[in-house]
């Protein structure tokens, strides 16, 4: 174990070697995500990806909108790529949610 990490060549874990310096990717100096892509897995096999600027913003939306009302009422899902536009769906249609941190620039995905 070197600098709080197992041998990075053997474990393949959260450490990497750059030159002679050993860097732990779990350290507080790791780059934070610039936004979060939220993959909504909907009934019938459809998927929709929406973005939130932070995990706290997503959790606030999730707690106040998706879980607050009746399952058959319509809710608005903000579409970050299109300001002022929303996806309207029923909370009962959401079968699963996948949260993906995005570390690169928005232009990297195009």
Backbone as CSV, one residue per row, in Angstrom:
resi,resn,N_x,N_y,N_z,CA_x,CA_y,CA_z,C_x,C_y,C_z
1,UNK,0.853,-1.168,0.000,0.000,0.000,0.000,0.896,1.227,0.000
2,UNK,0.644,2.135,-0.941,1.446,3.338,-1.073,0.520,4.540,-1.023
3,UNK,0.736,5.467,-0.097,-0.055,6.696,-0.042,-1.538,6.455,0.128
4,UNK,-1.946,5.404,0.888,-3.358,5.130,1.106,-3.990,4.293,0.010
5,UNK,-3.230,3.901,-1.008,-3.769,3.092,-2.100,-3.084,1.736,-2.116
6,UNK,-3.843,0.738,-2.569,-3.224,-0.537,-2.838,-2.337,-0.388,-4.063
7,UNK,-1.570,-1.424,-4.359,-0.720,-1.378,-5.537,-1.601,-1.174,-6.771
8,UNK,-1.506,-0.015,-7.457,-2.407,0.278,-8.578,-2.198,-0.652,-9.764
9,UNK,-1.037,-1.235,-9.887,-0.797,-2.131,-11.012,-1.476,-3.475,-10.803
10,UNK,-1.646,-3.850,-9.544,-2.264,-5.139,-9.260,-3.771,-5.025,-9.060
11,UNK,-4.215,-3.955,-8.403,-5.628,-3.865,-8.039,-6.497,-3.273,-9.139
12,UNK,-5.941,-2.341,-9.935,-6.743,-1.670,-10.946,-7.779,-0.761,-10.328
13,UNK,-7.654,-0.490,-9.035,-8.639,0.289,-8.293,-8.455,1.782,-8.474
14,UNK,-8.832,2.535,-7.447,-8.942,3.974,-7.519,-7.645,4.740,-7.543
15,UNK,-6.542,4.155,-7.935,-5.266,4.859,-7.966,-4.667,4.774,-9.361
16,UNK,-3.821,5.720,-9.683,-3.123,5.672,-10.955,-1.735,6.243,-10.767
17,UNK,-0.838,5.878,-11.646,0.523,6.376,-11.581,0.730,7.325,-12.750
18,UNK,1.143,8.537,-12.451,1.499,9.514,-13.467,2.959,9.846,-13.227
19,UNK,3.844,9.380,-14.109,5.278,9.547,-13.866,5.643,8.782,-12.617
20,UNK,6.194,9.468,-11.648,6.528,8.825,-10.387,5.550,9.174,-9.280
21,UNK,4.593,10.046,-9.559,3.640,10.452,-8.534,2.465,9.484,-8.506
22,UNK,2.047,9.140,-7.309,0.893,8.274,-7.122,-0.286,9.152,-6.759
23,UNK,-1.394,9.033,-7.495,-2.559,9.878,-7.268,-3.736,8.995,-6.894
24,UNK,-4.389,9.326,-5.780,-5.577,8.609,-5.345,-6.796,9.343,-5.883
25,UNK,-7.593,8.708,-6.759,-8.751,9.378,-7.370,-9.878,9.600,-6.366
26,UNK,-9.787,8.994,-5.180,-10.806,9.198,-4.158,-10.458,10.376,-3.262
27,UNK,-9.368,11.058,-3.520,-8.929,12.165,-2.678,-9.832,13.376,-2.856
28,UNK,-9.793,14.330,-1.917,-10.614,15.528,-2.059,-10.214,16.388,-3.252
29,UNK,-9.075,16.152,-3.848,-8.627,16.921,-4.995,-9.195,16.365,-6.307
30,UNK,-9.980,15.282,-6.233,-10.577,14.718,-7.443,-11.554,15.733,-8.043
31,UNK,-11.651,15.748,-9.345,-12.492,16.708,-10.061,-13.969,16.409,-9.799
32,UNK,-14.757,17.404,-9.385,-16.188,17.173,-9.156,-16.945,17.160,-10.482
33,UNK,-18.096,16.499,-10.520,-18.902,16.498,-11.740,-19.429,17.896,-12.049
34,UNK,-19.543,18.221,-13.354,-20.075,19.529,-13.740,-21.600,19.512,-13.793
35,UNK,-22.190,18.332,-13.916,-23.636,18.158,-13.917,-23.937,16.676,-13.792
36,UNK,-25.203,16.358,-13.680,-25.637,14.972,-13.552,-26.662,14.666,-14.638
37,UNK,-26.447,13.593,-15.370,-27.424,13.111,-16.348,-28.326,12.118,-15.629
38,UNK,-29.617,12.370,-15.664,-30.595,11.513,-15.010,-31.326,10.736,-16.091
39,UNK,-31.162,9.429,-16.073,-31.803,8.550,-17.052,-33.104,8.039,-16.435
40,UNK,-34.221,8.477,-16.969,-35.523,8.007,-16.508,-35.925,6.811,-17.361
41,UNK,-36.098,5.669,-16.736,-36.530,4.449,-17.422,-38.039,4.364,-17.253
42,UNK,-38.745,4.522,-18.359,-40.197,4.645,-18.319,-40.887,3.350,-18.715
43,UNK,-42.144,3.236,-18.332,-42.957,2.079,-18.692,-43.016,1.947,-20.210
44,UNK,-43.012,0.738,-20.687,-43.053,0.492,-22.122,-41.675,0.471,-22.759
45,UNK,-40.616,0.596,-21.952,-39.258,0.516,-22.478,-38.669,1.831,-22.947
46,UNK,-39.382,2.920,-22.811,-38.864,4.222,-23.228,-37.875,4.748,-22.199
47,UNK,-36.945,5.582,-22.660,-36.013,6.250,-21.757,-35.969,7.732,-22.103
48,UNK,-35.675,8.533,-21.105,-35.516,9.971,-21.292,-34.356,10.407,-20.417
49,UNK,-33.462,11.208,-20.978,-32.329,11.724,-20.220,-32.538,13.212,-19.988
50,UNK,-32.468,13.621,-18.726,-32.544,15.024,-18.354,-31.319,15.331,-17.502
51,UNK,-30.947,16.598,-17.435,-29.747,16.999,-16.706,-30.095,17.918,-15.549
52,UNK,-29.314,17.796,-14.491,-29.418,18.682,-13.343,-28.015,19.194,-13.032
53,UNK,-27.909,20.444,-12.577,-26.579,21.015,-12.325,-25.866,20.405,-11.128
54,UNK,-26.627,19.841,-10.183,-26.004,19.233,-9.000,-26.870,18.083,-8.515
55,UNK,-26.275,17.247,-7.701,-27.015,16.129,-7.122,-28.079,16.652,-6.158
56,UNK,-27.773,17.736,-5.452,-28.755,18.336,-4.545,-29.976,18.846,-5.301
57,UNK,-29.762,19.451,-6.470,-30.883,19.946,-7.281,-31.775,18.785,-7.718
58,UNK,-31.165,17.665,-8.114,-31.953,16.491,-8.505,-32.720,15.945,-7.315
59,UNK,-32.061,15.814,-6.163,-32.724,15.265,-4.979,-33.878,16.153,-4.524
60,UNK,-33.705,17.468,-4.631,-34.778,18.382,-4.268,-35.963,18.210,-5.218
61,UNK,-35.694,18.137,-6.524,-36.760,17.925,-7.494,-37.438,16.574,-7.251
62,UNK,-36.640,15.538,-7.055,-37.170,14.188,-6.848,-38.079,14.133,-5.624
63,UNK,-37.634,14.733,-4.533,-38.421,14.692,-3.301,-39.672,15.543,-3.342
64,UNK,-39.592,16.689,-4.028,-40.728,17.603,-4.021,-41.722,17.360,-5.152
65,UNK,-41.287,16.787,-6.247,-42.178,16.621,-7.404,-42.512,15.161,-7.663
66,UNK,-41.512,14.328,-7.802,-41.758,12.941,-8.213,-42.425,12.129,-7.110
67,UNK,-42.076,12.372,-5.854,-42.635,11.585,-4.761,-43.752,12.291,-3.996
68,UNK,-44.065,13.529,-4.329,-44.984,14.314,-3.504,-46.459,14.018,-3.765
69,UNK,-46.846,13.965,-5.000,-48.269,13.873,-5.321,-48.724,12.457,-5.602
70,UNK,-49.972,12.349,-6.050,-50.506,11.033,-6.420,-49.803,10.477,-7.662
71,UNK,-49.738,9.166,-7.750,-48.997,8.511,-8.833,-49.627,8.699,-10.204
72,UNK,-50.924,9.064,-10.250,-51.567,9.214,-11.555,-51.668,10.665,-12.015
73,UNK,-51.153,11.623,-11.236,-51.162,13.039,-11.625,-49.969,13.323,-12.531
74,UNK,-50.110,14.286,-13.413,-49.002,14.652,-14.291,-48.007,15.535,-13.552
75,UNK,-46.709,15.346,-13.862,-45.649,16.191,-13.305,-44.792,16.724,-14.451
76,UNK,-44.121,17.836,-14.208,-43.206,18.420,-15.189,-41.788,17.992,-14.881
77,UNK,-41.079,17.531,-15.902,-39.666,17.180,-15.792,-38.908,18.217,-16.621
78,UNK,-38.040,19.020,-15.984,-37.324,20.053,-16.755,-36.330,19.426,-17.730
79,UNK,-36.311,19.952,-18.943,-35.341,19.512,-19.946,-34.278,20.599,-20.014
80,UNK,-33.096,20.336,-19.482,-32.054,21.361,-19.345,-31.553,21.863,-20.697
81,UNK,-31.574,21.015,-21.718,-31.070,21.418,-23.034,-31.990,22.423,-23.720
82,UNK,-33.247,22.450,-23.321,-34.238,23.316,-23.946,-34.903,24.165,-22.861
83,UNK,-34.377,25.356,-22.591,-34.936,26.194,-21.522,-36.420,26.486,-21.743
84,UNK,-37.174,26.375,-20.657,-38.603,26.645,-20.738,-39.434,25.489,-21.253
85,UNK,-38.808,24.381,-21.632,-39.555,23.221,-22.112,-39.501,22.114,-21.067
86,UNK,-40.583,21.342,-20.998,-40.702,20.295,-19.996,-41.215,19.022,-20.626
87,UNK,-40.839,17.910,-20.033,-41.436,16.622,-20.338,-42.527,16.422,-19.295
88,UNK,-43.727,16.070,-19.725,-44.838,15.857,-18.808,-45.117,14.360,-18.756
89,UNK,-45.090,13.810,-17.540,-45.346,12.379,-17.381,-45.986,12.114,-16.029
90,UNK,-46.450,10.889,-15.876,-47.029,10.464,-14.598,-45.930,9.780,-13.776
91,UNK,-45.855,10.039,-12.474,-44.845,9.374,-11.644,-44.939,7.855,-11.702
92,UNK,-46.126,7.312,-11.900,-46.285,5.859,-11.972,-45.619,5.279,-13.221
93,UNK,-45.332,6.119,-14.238,-44.685,5.647,-15.467,-43.179,5.469,-15.292
94,UNK,-42.612,6.050,-14.235,-41.168,5.939,-14.001,-40.891,4.604,-13.324
95,UNK,-40.202,3.715,-14.056,-39.893,2.384,-13.543,-38.534,2.330,-12.849
96,UNK,-37.640,3.218,-13.260,-36.309,3.250,-12.669,-35.604,4.549,-12.992
97,UNK,-34.585,4.855,-12.200,-33.794,6.073,-12.397,-32.322,5.707,-12.277
98,UNK,-31.529,6.169,-13.236,-30.078,6.003,-13.179,-29.455,7.386,-13.140
99,UNK,-28.563,7.611,-12.180,-27.897,8.893,-12.017,-26.459,8.741,-12.489
100,UNK,-26.061,9.571,-13.461,-24.715,9.495,-14.048,-24.005,10.834,-13.895
101,UNK,-22.911,10.873,-13.123,-22.153,12.127,-13.038,-21.424,12.394,-14.350
102,UNK,-21.434,13.632,-14.815,-20.754,14.037,-16.042,-19.574,14.917,-15.648
103,UNK,-18.368,14.514,-16.050,-17.158,15.226,-15.665,-16.616,16.133,-16.756
104,UNK,-16.950,15.872,-18.018,-16.420,16.661,-19.129,-17.291,17.860,-19.428
105,UNK,-16.919,18.594,-20.437,-17.701,19.733,-20.878,-18.954,19.270,-21.597
106,UNK,-19.953,20.125,-21.679,-21.201,19.784,-22.374,-20.902,19.490,-23.841
107,UNK,-19.940,20.202,-24.430,-19.604,20.003,-25.828,-18.928,18.670,-26.088
108,UNK,-18.406,17.993,-25.053,-17.739,16.710,-25.230,-18.684,15.635,-25.730
109,UNK,-19.971,15.768,-25.445,-20.932,14.725,-25.816,-21.448,14.861,-27.235
110,UNK,-21.228,15.996,-27.867,-21.771,16.217,-29.195,-20.951,15.563,-30.265
